[in-house]
């Protein structure tokens, strides 16, 4: 039970990290494009 909780938390954290990276990447790309237009 405890192991499952830890695993799900780890998975959730890594998913959140991926989402944050994607958002940062998207924002950076948008800023870059509008800056160099």
CHARMM-style PDB file with segment names, atoms N, HN, CA, C and O in Angstrom:
ATOM      1  N   UNK     1       0.837  -1.201   0.000  1.00  0.00      PROA
ATOM      2  CA  UNK     1       0.000   0.000   0.000  1.00  0.00      PROA
ATOM      3  C   UNK     1       0.874   1.254   0.000  1.00  0.00      PROA
ATOM      4  O   UNK     1       0.695   2.159  -0.815  1.00  0.00      PROA
ATOM      5  N   UNK     2       1.833   1.282   0.944  1.00  0.00      PROA
ATOM      6  HN  UNK     2       1.979   0.547   1.606  1.00  0.00      PROA
ATOM      7  CA  UNK     2       2.708   2.450   1.042  1.00  0.00      PROA
ATOM      8  C   UNK     2       3.510   2.628  -0.241  1.00  0.00      PROA
ATOM      9  O   UNK     2       3.656   3.741  -0.746  1.00  0.00      PROA
ATOM     10  N   UNK     3       4.032   1.510  -0.764  1.00  0.00      PROA
ATOM     11  HN  UNK     3       3.913   0.606  -0.353  1.00  0.00      PROA
ATOM     12  CA  UNK     3       4.833   1.569  -1.981  1.00  0.00      PROA
ATOM     13  C   UNK     3       4.015   2.141  -3.126  1.00  0.00      PROA
ATOM     14  O   UNK     3       4.503   2.962  -3.902  1.00  0.00      PROA
ATOM     15  N   UNK     4       2.763   1.698  -3.224  1.00  0.00      PROA
ATOM     16  HN  UNK     4       2.367   1.031  -2.594  1.00  0.00      PROA
ATOM     17  CA  UNK     4       1.897   2.180  -4.297  1.00  0.00      PROA
ATOM     18  C   UNK     4       1.705   3.685  -4.180  1.00  0.00      PROA
ATOM     19  O   UNK     4       1.753   4.399  -5.182  1.00  0.00      PROA
ATOM     20  N   UNK     5       1.489   4.169  -2.963  1.00  0.00      PROA
ATOM     21  HN  UNK     5       1.451   3.589  -2.149  1.00  0.00      PROA
ATOM     22  CA  UNK     5       1.295   5.605  -2.747  1.00  0.00      PROA
ATOM     23  C   UNK     5       2.534   6.370  -3.199  1.00  0.00      PROA
ATOM     24  O   UNK     5       2.437   7.374  -3.905  1.00  0.00      PROA
ATOM     25  N   UNK     6       3.691   5.884  -2.785  1.00  0.00      PROA
ATOM     26  HN  UNK     6       3.770   5.069  -2.211  1.00  0.00      PROA
ATOM     27  CA  UNK     6       4.942   6.548  -3.152  1.00  0.00      PROA
ATOM     28  C   UNK     6       5.110   6.557  -4.661  1.00  0.00      PROA
ATOM     29  O   UNK     6       5.474   7.578  -5.243  1.00  0.00      PROA
ATOM     30  N   UNK     7       4.845   5.418  -5.298  1.00  0.00      PROA
ATOM     31  HN  UNK     7       4.549   4.588  -4.825  1.00  0.00      PROA
ATOM     32  CA  UNK     7       4.981   5.329  -6.755  1.00  0.00      PROA
ATOM     33  C   UNK     7       4.045   6.302  -7.452  1.00  0.00      PROA
ATOM     34  O   UNK     7       4.443   6.992  -8.391  1.00  0.00      PROA
ATOM     35  N   UNK     8       2.792   6.358  -6.991  1.00  0.00      PROA
ATOM     36  HN  UNK     8       2.468   5.797  -6.229  1.00  0.00      PROA
ATOM     37  CA  UNK     8       1.825   7.244  -7.640  1.00  0.00      PROA
ATOM     38  C   UNK     8       2.237   8.700  -7.458  1.00  0.00      PROA
ATOM     39  O   UNK     8       2.061   9.519  -8.360  1.00  0.00      PROA
ATOM     40  N   UNK     9       2.786   9.020  -6.286  1.00  0.00      PROA
ATOM     41  HN  UNK     9       2.929   8.355  -5.553  1.00  0.00      PROA
ATOM     42  CA  UNK     9       3.252  10.391  -6.044  1.00  0.00      PROA
ATOM     43  C   UNK     9       4.413  10.714  -6.973  1.00  0.00      PROA
ATOM     44  O   UNK     9       4.458  11.792  -7.566  1.00  0.00      PROA
ATOM     45  N   UNK    10       5.354   9.779  -7.099  1.00  0.00      PROA
ATOM     46  HN  UNK    10       5.317   8.904  -6.617  1.00  0.00      PROA
ATOM     47  CA  UNK    10       6.494   9.995  -7.992  1.00  0.00      PROA
ATOM     48  C   UNK    10       6.010  10.203  -9.420  1.00  0.00      PROA
ATOM     49  O   UNK    10       6.460  11.114 -10.115  1.00  0.00      PROA
ATOM     50  N   UNK    11       5.087   9.346  -9.847  1.00  0.00      PROA
ATOM     51  HN  UNK    11       4.722   8.606  -9.283  1.00  0.00      PROA
ATOM     52  CA  UNK    11       4.568   9.441 -11.211  1.00  0.00      PROA
ATOM     53  C   UNK    11       3.875  10.782 -11.414  1.00  0.00      PROA
ATOM     54  O   UNK    11       4.069  11.441 -12.435  1.00  0.00      PROA
ATOM     55  N   UNK    12       3.070  11.179 -10.443  1.00  0.00      PROA
ATOM     56  HN  UNK    12       2.912  10.643  -9.614  1.00  0.00      PROA
ATOM     57  CA  UNK    12       2.356  12.454 -10.536  1.00  0.00      PROA
ATOM     58  C   UNK    12       3.352  13.604 -10.622  1.00  0.00      PROA
ATOM     59  O   UNK    12       3.182  14.523 -11.424  1.00  0.00      PROA
ATOM     60  N   UNK    13       4.394  13.550  -9.791  1.00  0.00      PROA
ATOM     61  HN  UNK    13       4.532  12.804  -9.139  1.00  0.00      PROA
ATOM     62  CA  UNK    13       5.396  14.620  -9.800  1.00  0.00      PROA
ATOM     63  C   UNK    13       6.099  14.694 -11.143  1.00  0.00      PROA
ATOM     64  O   UNK    13       6.310  15.785 -11.671  1.00  0.00      PROA
ATOM     65  N   UNK    14       6.464  13.543 -11.705  1.00  0.00      PROA
ATOM     66  HN  UNK    14       6.292  12.657 -11.276  1.00  0.00      PROA
ATOM     67  CA  UNK    14       7.174  13.561 -12.990  1.00  0.00      PROA
ATOM     68  C   UNK    14       6.251  14.059 -14.089  1.00  0.00      PROA
ATOM     69  O   UNK    14       6.696  14.756 -15.001  1.00  0.00      PROA
ATOM     70  N   UNK    15       4.970  13.711 -14.015  1.00  0.00      PROA
ATOM     71  HN  UNK    15       4.609  13.145 -13.274  1.00  0.00      PROA
ATOM     72  CA  UNK    15       4.014  14.210 -15.009  1.00  0.00      PROA
ATOM     73  C   UNK    15       3.896  15.725 -14.891  1.00  0.00      PROA
ATOM     74  O   UNK    15       3.892  16.431 -15.899  1.00  0.00      PROA
ATOM     75  N   UNK    16       3.799  16.225 -13.653  1.00  0.00      PROA
ATOM     76  HN  UNK    16       3.803  15.651 -12.834  1.00  0.00      PROA
ATOM     77  CA  UNK    16       3.689  17.666 -13.430  1.00  0.00      PROA
ATOM     78  C   UNK    16       4.932  18.368 -13.965  1.00  0.00      PROA
ATOM     79  O   UNK    16       4.844  19.443 -14.558  1.00  0.00      PROA
ATOM     80  N   UNK    17       6.086  17.750 -13.749  1.00  0.00      PROA
ATOM     81  HN  UNK    17       6.157  16.877 -13.267  1.00  0.00      PROA
ATOM     82  CA  UNK    17       7.347  18.314 -14.230  1.00  0.00      PROA
ATOM     83  C   UNK    17       7.316  18.424 -15.752  1.00  0.00      PROA
ATOM     84  O   UNK    17       7.716  19.442 -16.317  1.00  0.00      PROA
ATOM     85  N   UNK    18       6.836  17.363 -16.412  1.00  0.00      PROA
ATOM     86  HN  UNK    18       6.512  16.536 -15.953  1.00  0.00      PROA
ATOM     87  CA  UNK    18       6.758  17.370 -17.872  1.00  0.00      PROA
ATOM     88  C   UNK    18       5.827  18.473 -18.352  1.00  0.00      PROA
ATOM     89  O   UNK    18       6.136  19.185 -19.307  1.00  0.00      PROA
ATOM     90  N   UNK    19       4.693  18.609 -17.690  1.00  0.00      PROA
ATOM     91  HN  UNK    19       4.441  18.031 -16.914  1.00  0.00      PROA
ATOM     92  CA  UNK    19       3.722  19.642 -18.061  1.00  0.00      PROA
ATOM     93  C   UNK    19       4.352  21.023 -17.888  1.00  0.00      PROA
ATOM     94  O   UNK    19       4.208  21.888 -18.752  1.00  0.00      PROA
ATOM     95  N   UNK    20       5.052  21.228 -16.768  1.00  0.00      PROA
ATOM     96  HN  UNK    20       5.169  20.525 -16.066  1.00  0.00      PROA
ATOM     97  CA  UNK    20       5.701  22.530 -16.526  1.00  0.00      PROA
ATOM     98  C   UNK    20       6.736  22.815 -17.601  1.00  0.00      PROA
ATOM     99  O   UNK    20       6.815  23.937 -18.101  1.00  0.00      PROA
ATOM    100  N   UNK    21       7.534  21.813 -17.964  1.00  0.00      PROA
ATOM    101  HN  UNK    21       7.470  20.901 -17.558  1.00  0.00      PROA
ATOM    102  CA  UNK    21       8.550  21.996 -18.992  1.00  0.00      PROA
ATOM    103  C   UNK    21       7.897  22.362 -20.320  1.00  0.00      PROA
ATOM    104  O   UNK    21       8.384  23.225 -21.049  1.00  0.00      PROA
ATOM    105  N   UNK    22       6.778  21.684 -20.622  1.00  0.00      PROA
ATOM    106  HN  UNK    22       6.382  20.983 -20.029  1.00  0.00      PROA
ATOM    107  CA  UNK    22       6.085  21.953 -21.876  1.00  0.00      PROA
ATOM    108  C   UNK    22       5.559  23.382 -21.901  1.00  0.00      PROA
ATOM    109  O   UNK    22       5.669  24.076 -22.911  1.00  0.00      PROA
ATOM    110  N   UNK    23       4.984  23.816 -20.778  1.00  0.00      PROA
ATOM    111  HN  UNK    23       4.894  23.251 -19.957  1.00  0.00      PROA
ATOM    112  CA  UNK    23       4.457  25.180 -20.689  1.00  0.00      PROA
ATOM    113  C   UNK    23       5.591  26.190 -20.862  1.00  0.00      PROA
ATOM    114  O   UNK    23       5.456  27.168 -21.597  1.00  0.00      PROA
ATOM    115  N   UNK    24       6.707  25.942 -20.179  1.00  0.00      PROA
ATOM    116  HN  UNK    24       6.817  25.148 -19.582  1.00  0.00      PROA
ATOM    117  CA  UNK    24       7.851  26.850 -20.273  1.00  0.00      PROA
ATOM    118  C   UNK    24       8.368  26.882 -21.705  1.00  0.00      PROA
ATOM    119  O   UNK    24       8.692  27.945 -22.236  1.00  0.00      PROA
ATOM    120  N   UNK    25       8.441  25.711 -22.321  1.00  0.00      PROA
ATOM    121  HN  UNK    25       8.178  24.848 -21.890  1.00  0.00      PROA
ATOM    122  CA  UNK    25       8.919  25.622 -23.708  1.00  0.00      PROA
ATOM    123  C   UNK    25       7.987  26.383 -24.640  1.00  0.00      PROA
ATOM    124  O   UNK    25       8.437  27.155 -25.486  1.00  0.00      PROA
ATOM    125  N   UNK    26       6.693  26.161 -24.482  1.00  0.00      PROA
ATOM    126  HN  UNK    26       6.327  25.534 -23.795  1.00  0.00      PROA
ATOM    127  CA  UNK    26       5.708  26.844 -25.326  1.00  0.00      PROA
ATOM    128  C   UNK    26       5.822  28.360 -25.159  1.00  0.00      PROA
ATOM    129  O   UNK    26       5.840  29.102 -26.141  1.00  0.00      PROA
ATOM    130  N   UNK    27       5.899  28.809 -23.908  1.00  0.00      PROA
ATOM    131  HN  UNK    27       5.884  28.206 -23.110  1.00  0.00      PROA
ATOM    132  CA  UNK    27       5.995  30.246 -23.637  1.00  0.00      PROA
ATOM    133  C   UNK    27       7.278  30.808 -24.246  1.00  0.00      PROA
ATOM    134  O   UNK    27       7.261  31.876 -24.859  1.00  0.00      PROA
ATOM    135  N   UNK    28       8.381  30.095 -24.079  1.00  0.00      PROA
ATOM    136  HN  UNK    28       8.395  29.227 -23.582  1.00  0.00      PROA
ATOM    137  CA  UNK    28       9.662  30.548 -24.620  1.00  0.00      PROA
ATOM    138  C   UNK    28       9.611  30.641 -26.136  1.00  0.00      PROA
ATOM    139  O   UNK    28      10.124  31.596 -26.720  1.00  0.00      PROA
ATOM    140  N   UNK    29       8.990  29.648 -26.778  1.00  0.00      PROA
ATOM    141  HN  UNK    29       8.573  28.872 -26.303  1.00  0.00      PROA
ATOM    142  CA  UNK    29       8.884  29.643 -28.236  1.00  0.00      PROA
ATOM    143  C   UNK    29       8.035  30.819 -28.702  1.00  0.00      PROA
ATOM    144  O   UNK    29       8.391  31.509 -29.657  1.00  0.00      PROA
ATOM    145  N   UNK    30       6.924  31.044 -28.031  1.00  0.00      PROA
ATOM    146  HN  UNK    30       6.635  30.483 -27.255  1.00  0.00      PROA
ATOM    147  CA  UNK    30       6.031  32.142 -28.402  1.00  0.00      PROA
ATOM    148  C   UNK    30       6.753  33.476 -28.263  1.00  0.00      PROA
ATOM    149  O   UNK    30       6.674  34.328 -29.148  1.00  0.00      PROA
ATOM    150  N   UNK    31       7.457  33.653 -27.145  1.00  0.00      PROA
ATOM    151  HN  UNK    31       7.522  32.961 -26.426  1.00  0.00      PROA
ATOM    152  CA  UNK    31       8.198  34.900 -26.928  1.00  0.00      PROA
ATOM    153  C   UNK    31       9.264  35.075 -28.004  1.00  0.00      PROA
ATOM    154  O   UNK    31       9.447  36.174 -28.527  1.00  0.00      PROA
ATOM    155  N   UNK    32       9.956  34.008 -28.329  1.00  0.00      PROA
ATOM    156  HN  UNK    32       9.807  33.115 -27.904  1.00  0.00      PROA
ATOM    157  CA  UNK    32      11.018  34.063 -29.333  1.00  0.00      PROA
ATOM    158  C   UNK    32      10.450  34.478 -30.687  1.00  0.00      PROA
ATOM    159  O   UNK    32      11.004  35.338 -31.372  1.00  0.00      PROA
ATOM    160  N   UNK    33       9.331  33.849 -31.059  1.00  0.00      PROA
ATOM    161  HN  UNK    33       8.881  33.150 -30.503  1.00  0.00      PROA
ATOM    162  CA  UNK    33       8.726  34.133 -32.363  1.00  0.00      PROA
ATOM    163  C   UNK    33       8.239  35.578 -32.430  1.00  0.00      PROA
ATOM    164  O   UNK    33       8.503  36.280 -33.406  1.00  0.00      PROA
ATOM    165  N   UNK    34       7.532  36.021 -31.397  1.00  0.00      PROA
ATOM    166  HN  UNK    34       7.318  35.451 -30.604  1.00  0.00      PROA
ATOM    167  CA  UNK    34       6.997  37.390 -31.441  1.00  0.00      PROA
ATOM    168  C   UNK    34       8.134  38.410 -31.361  1.00  0.00      PROA
ATOM    169  O   UNK    34       8.024  39.508 -31.907  1.00  0.00      PROA
ATOM    170  N   UNK    35       9.219  38.052 -30.687  1.00  0.00      PROA
ATOM    171  HN  UNK    35       9.309  37.160 -30.243  1.00  0.00      PROA
ATOM    172  CA  UNK    35      10.349  38.976 -30.560  1.00  0.00      PROA
ATOM    173  C   UNK    35      11.083  39.129 -31.891  1.00  0.00      PROA
ATOM    174  O   UNK    35      11.557  40.214 -32.229  1.00  0.00      PROA
ATOM    175  N   UNK    36      11.172  38.018 -32.648  1.00  0.00      PROA
ATOM    176  HN  UNK    36      10.787  37.137 -32.374  1.00  0.00      PROA
ATOM    177  CA  UNK    36      11.936  38.032 -33.901  1.00  0.00      PROA
ATOM    178  C   UNK    36      11.047  38.221 -35.125  1.00  0.00      PROA
ATOM    179  O   UNK    36      11.475  37.947 -36.246  1.00  0.00      PROA
ATOM    180  N   UNK    37       9.826  38.682 -34.927  1.00  0.00      PROA
ATOM    181  HN  UNK    37       9.478  38.905 -34.017  1.00  0.00      PROA
ATOM    182  CA  UNK    37       8.932  38.840 -36.073  1.00  0.00      PROA
ATOM    183  C   UNK    37       9.345  40.057 -36.906  1.00  0.00      PROA
ATOM    184  OT1 UNK    37       8.711  40.357 -37.917  1.00  0.00      PROA
TER     185      UNK     37
END
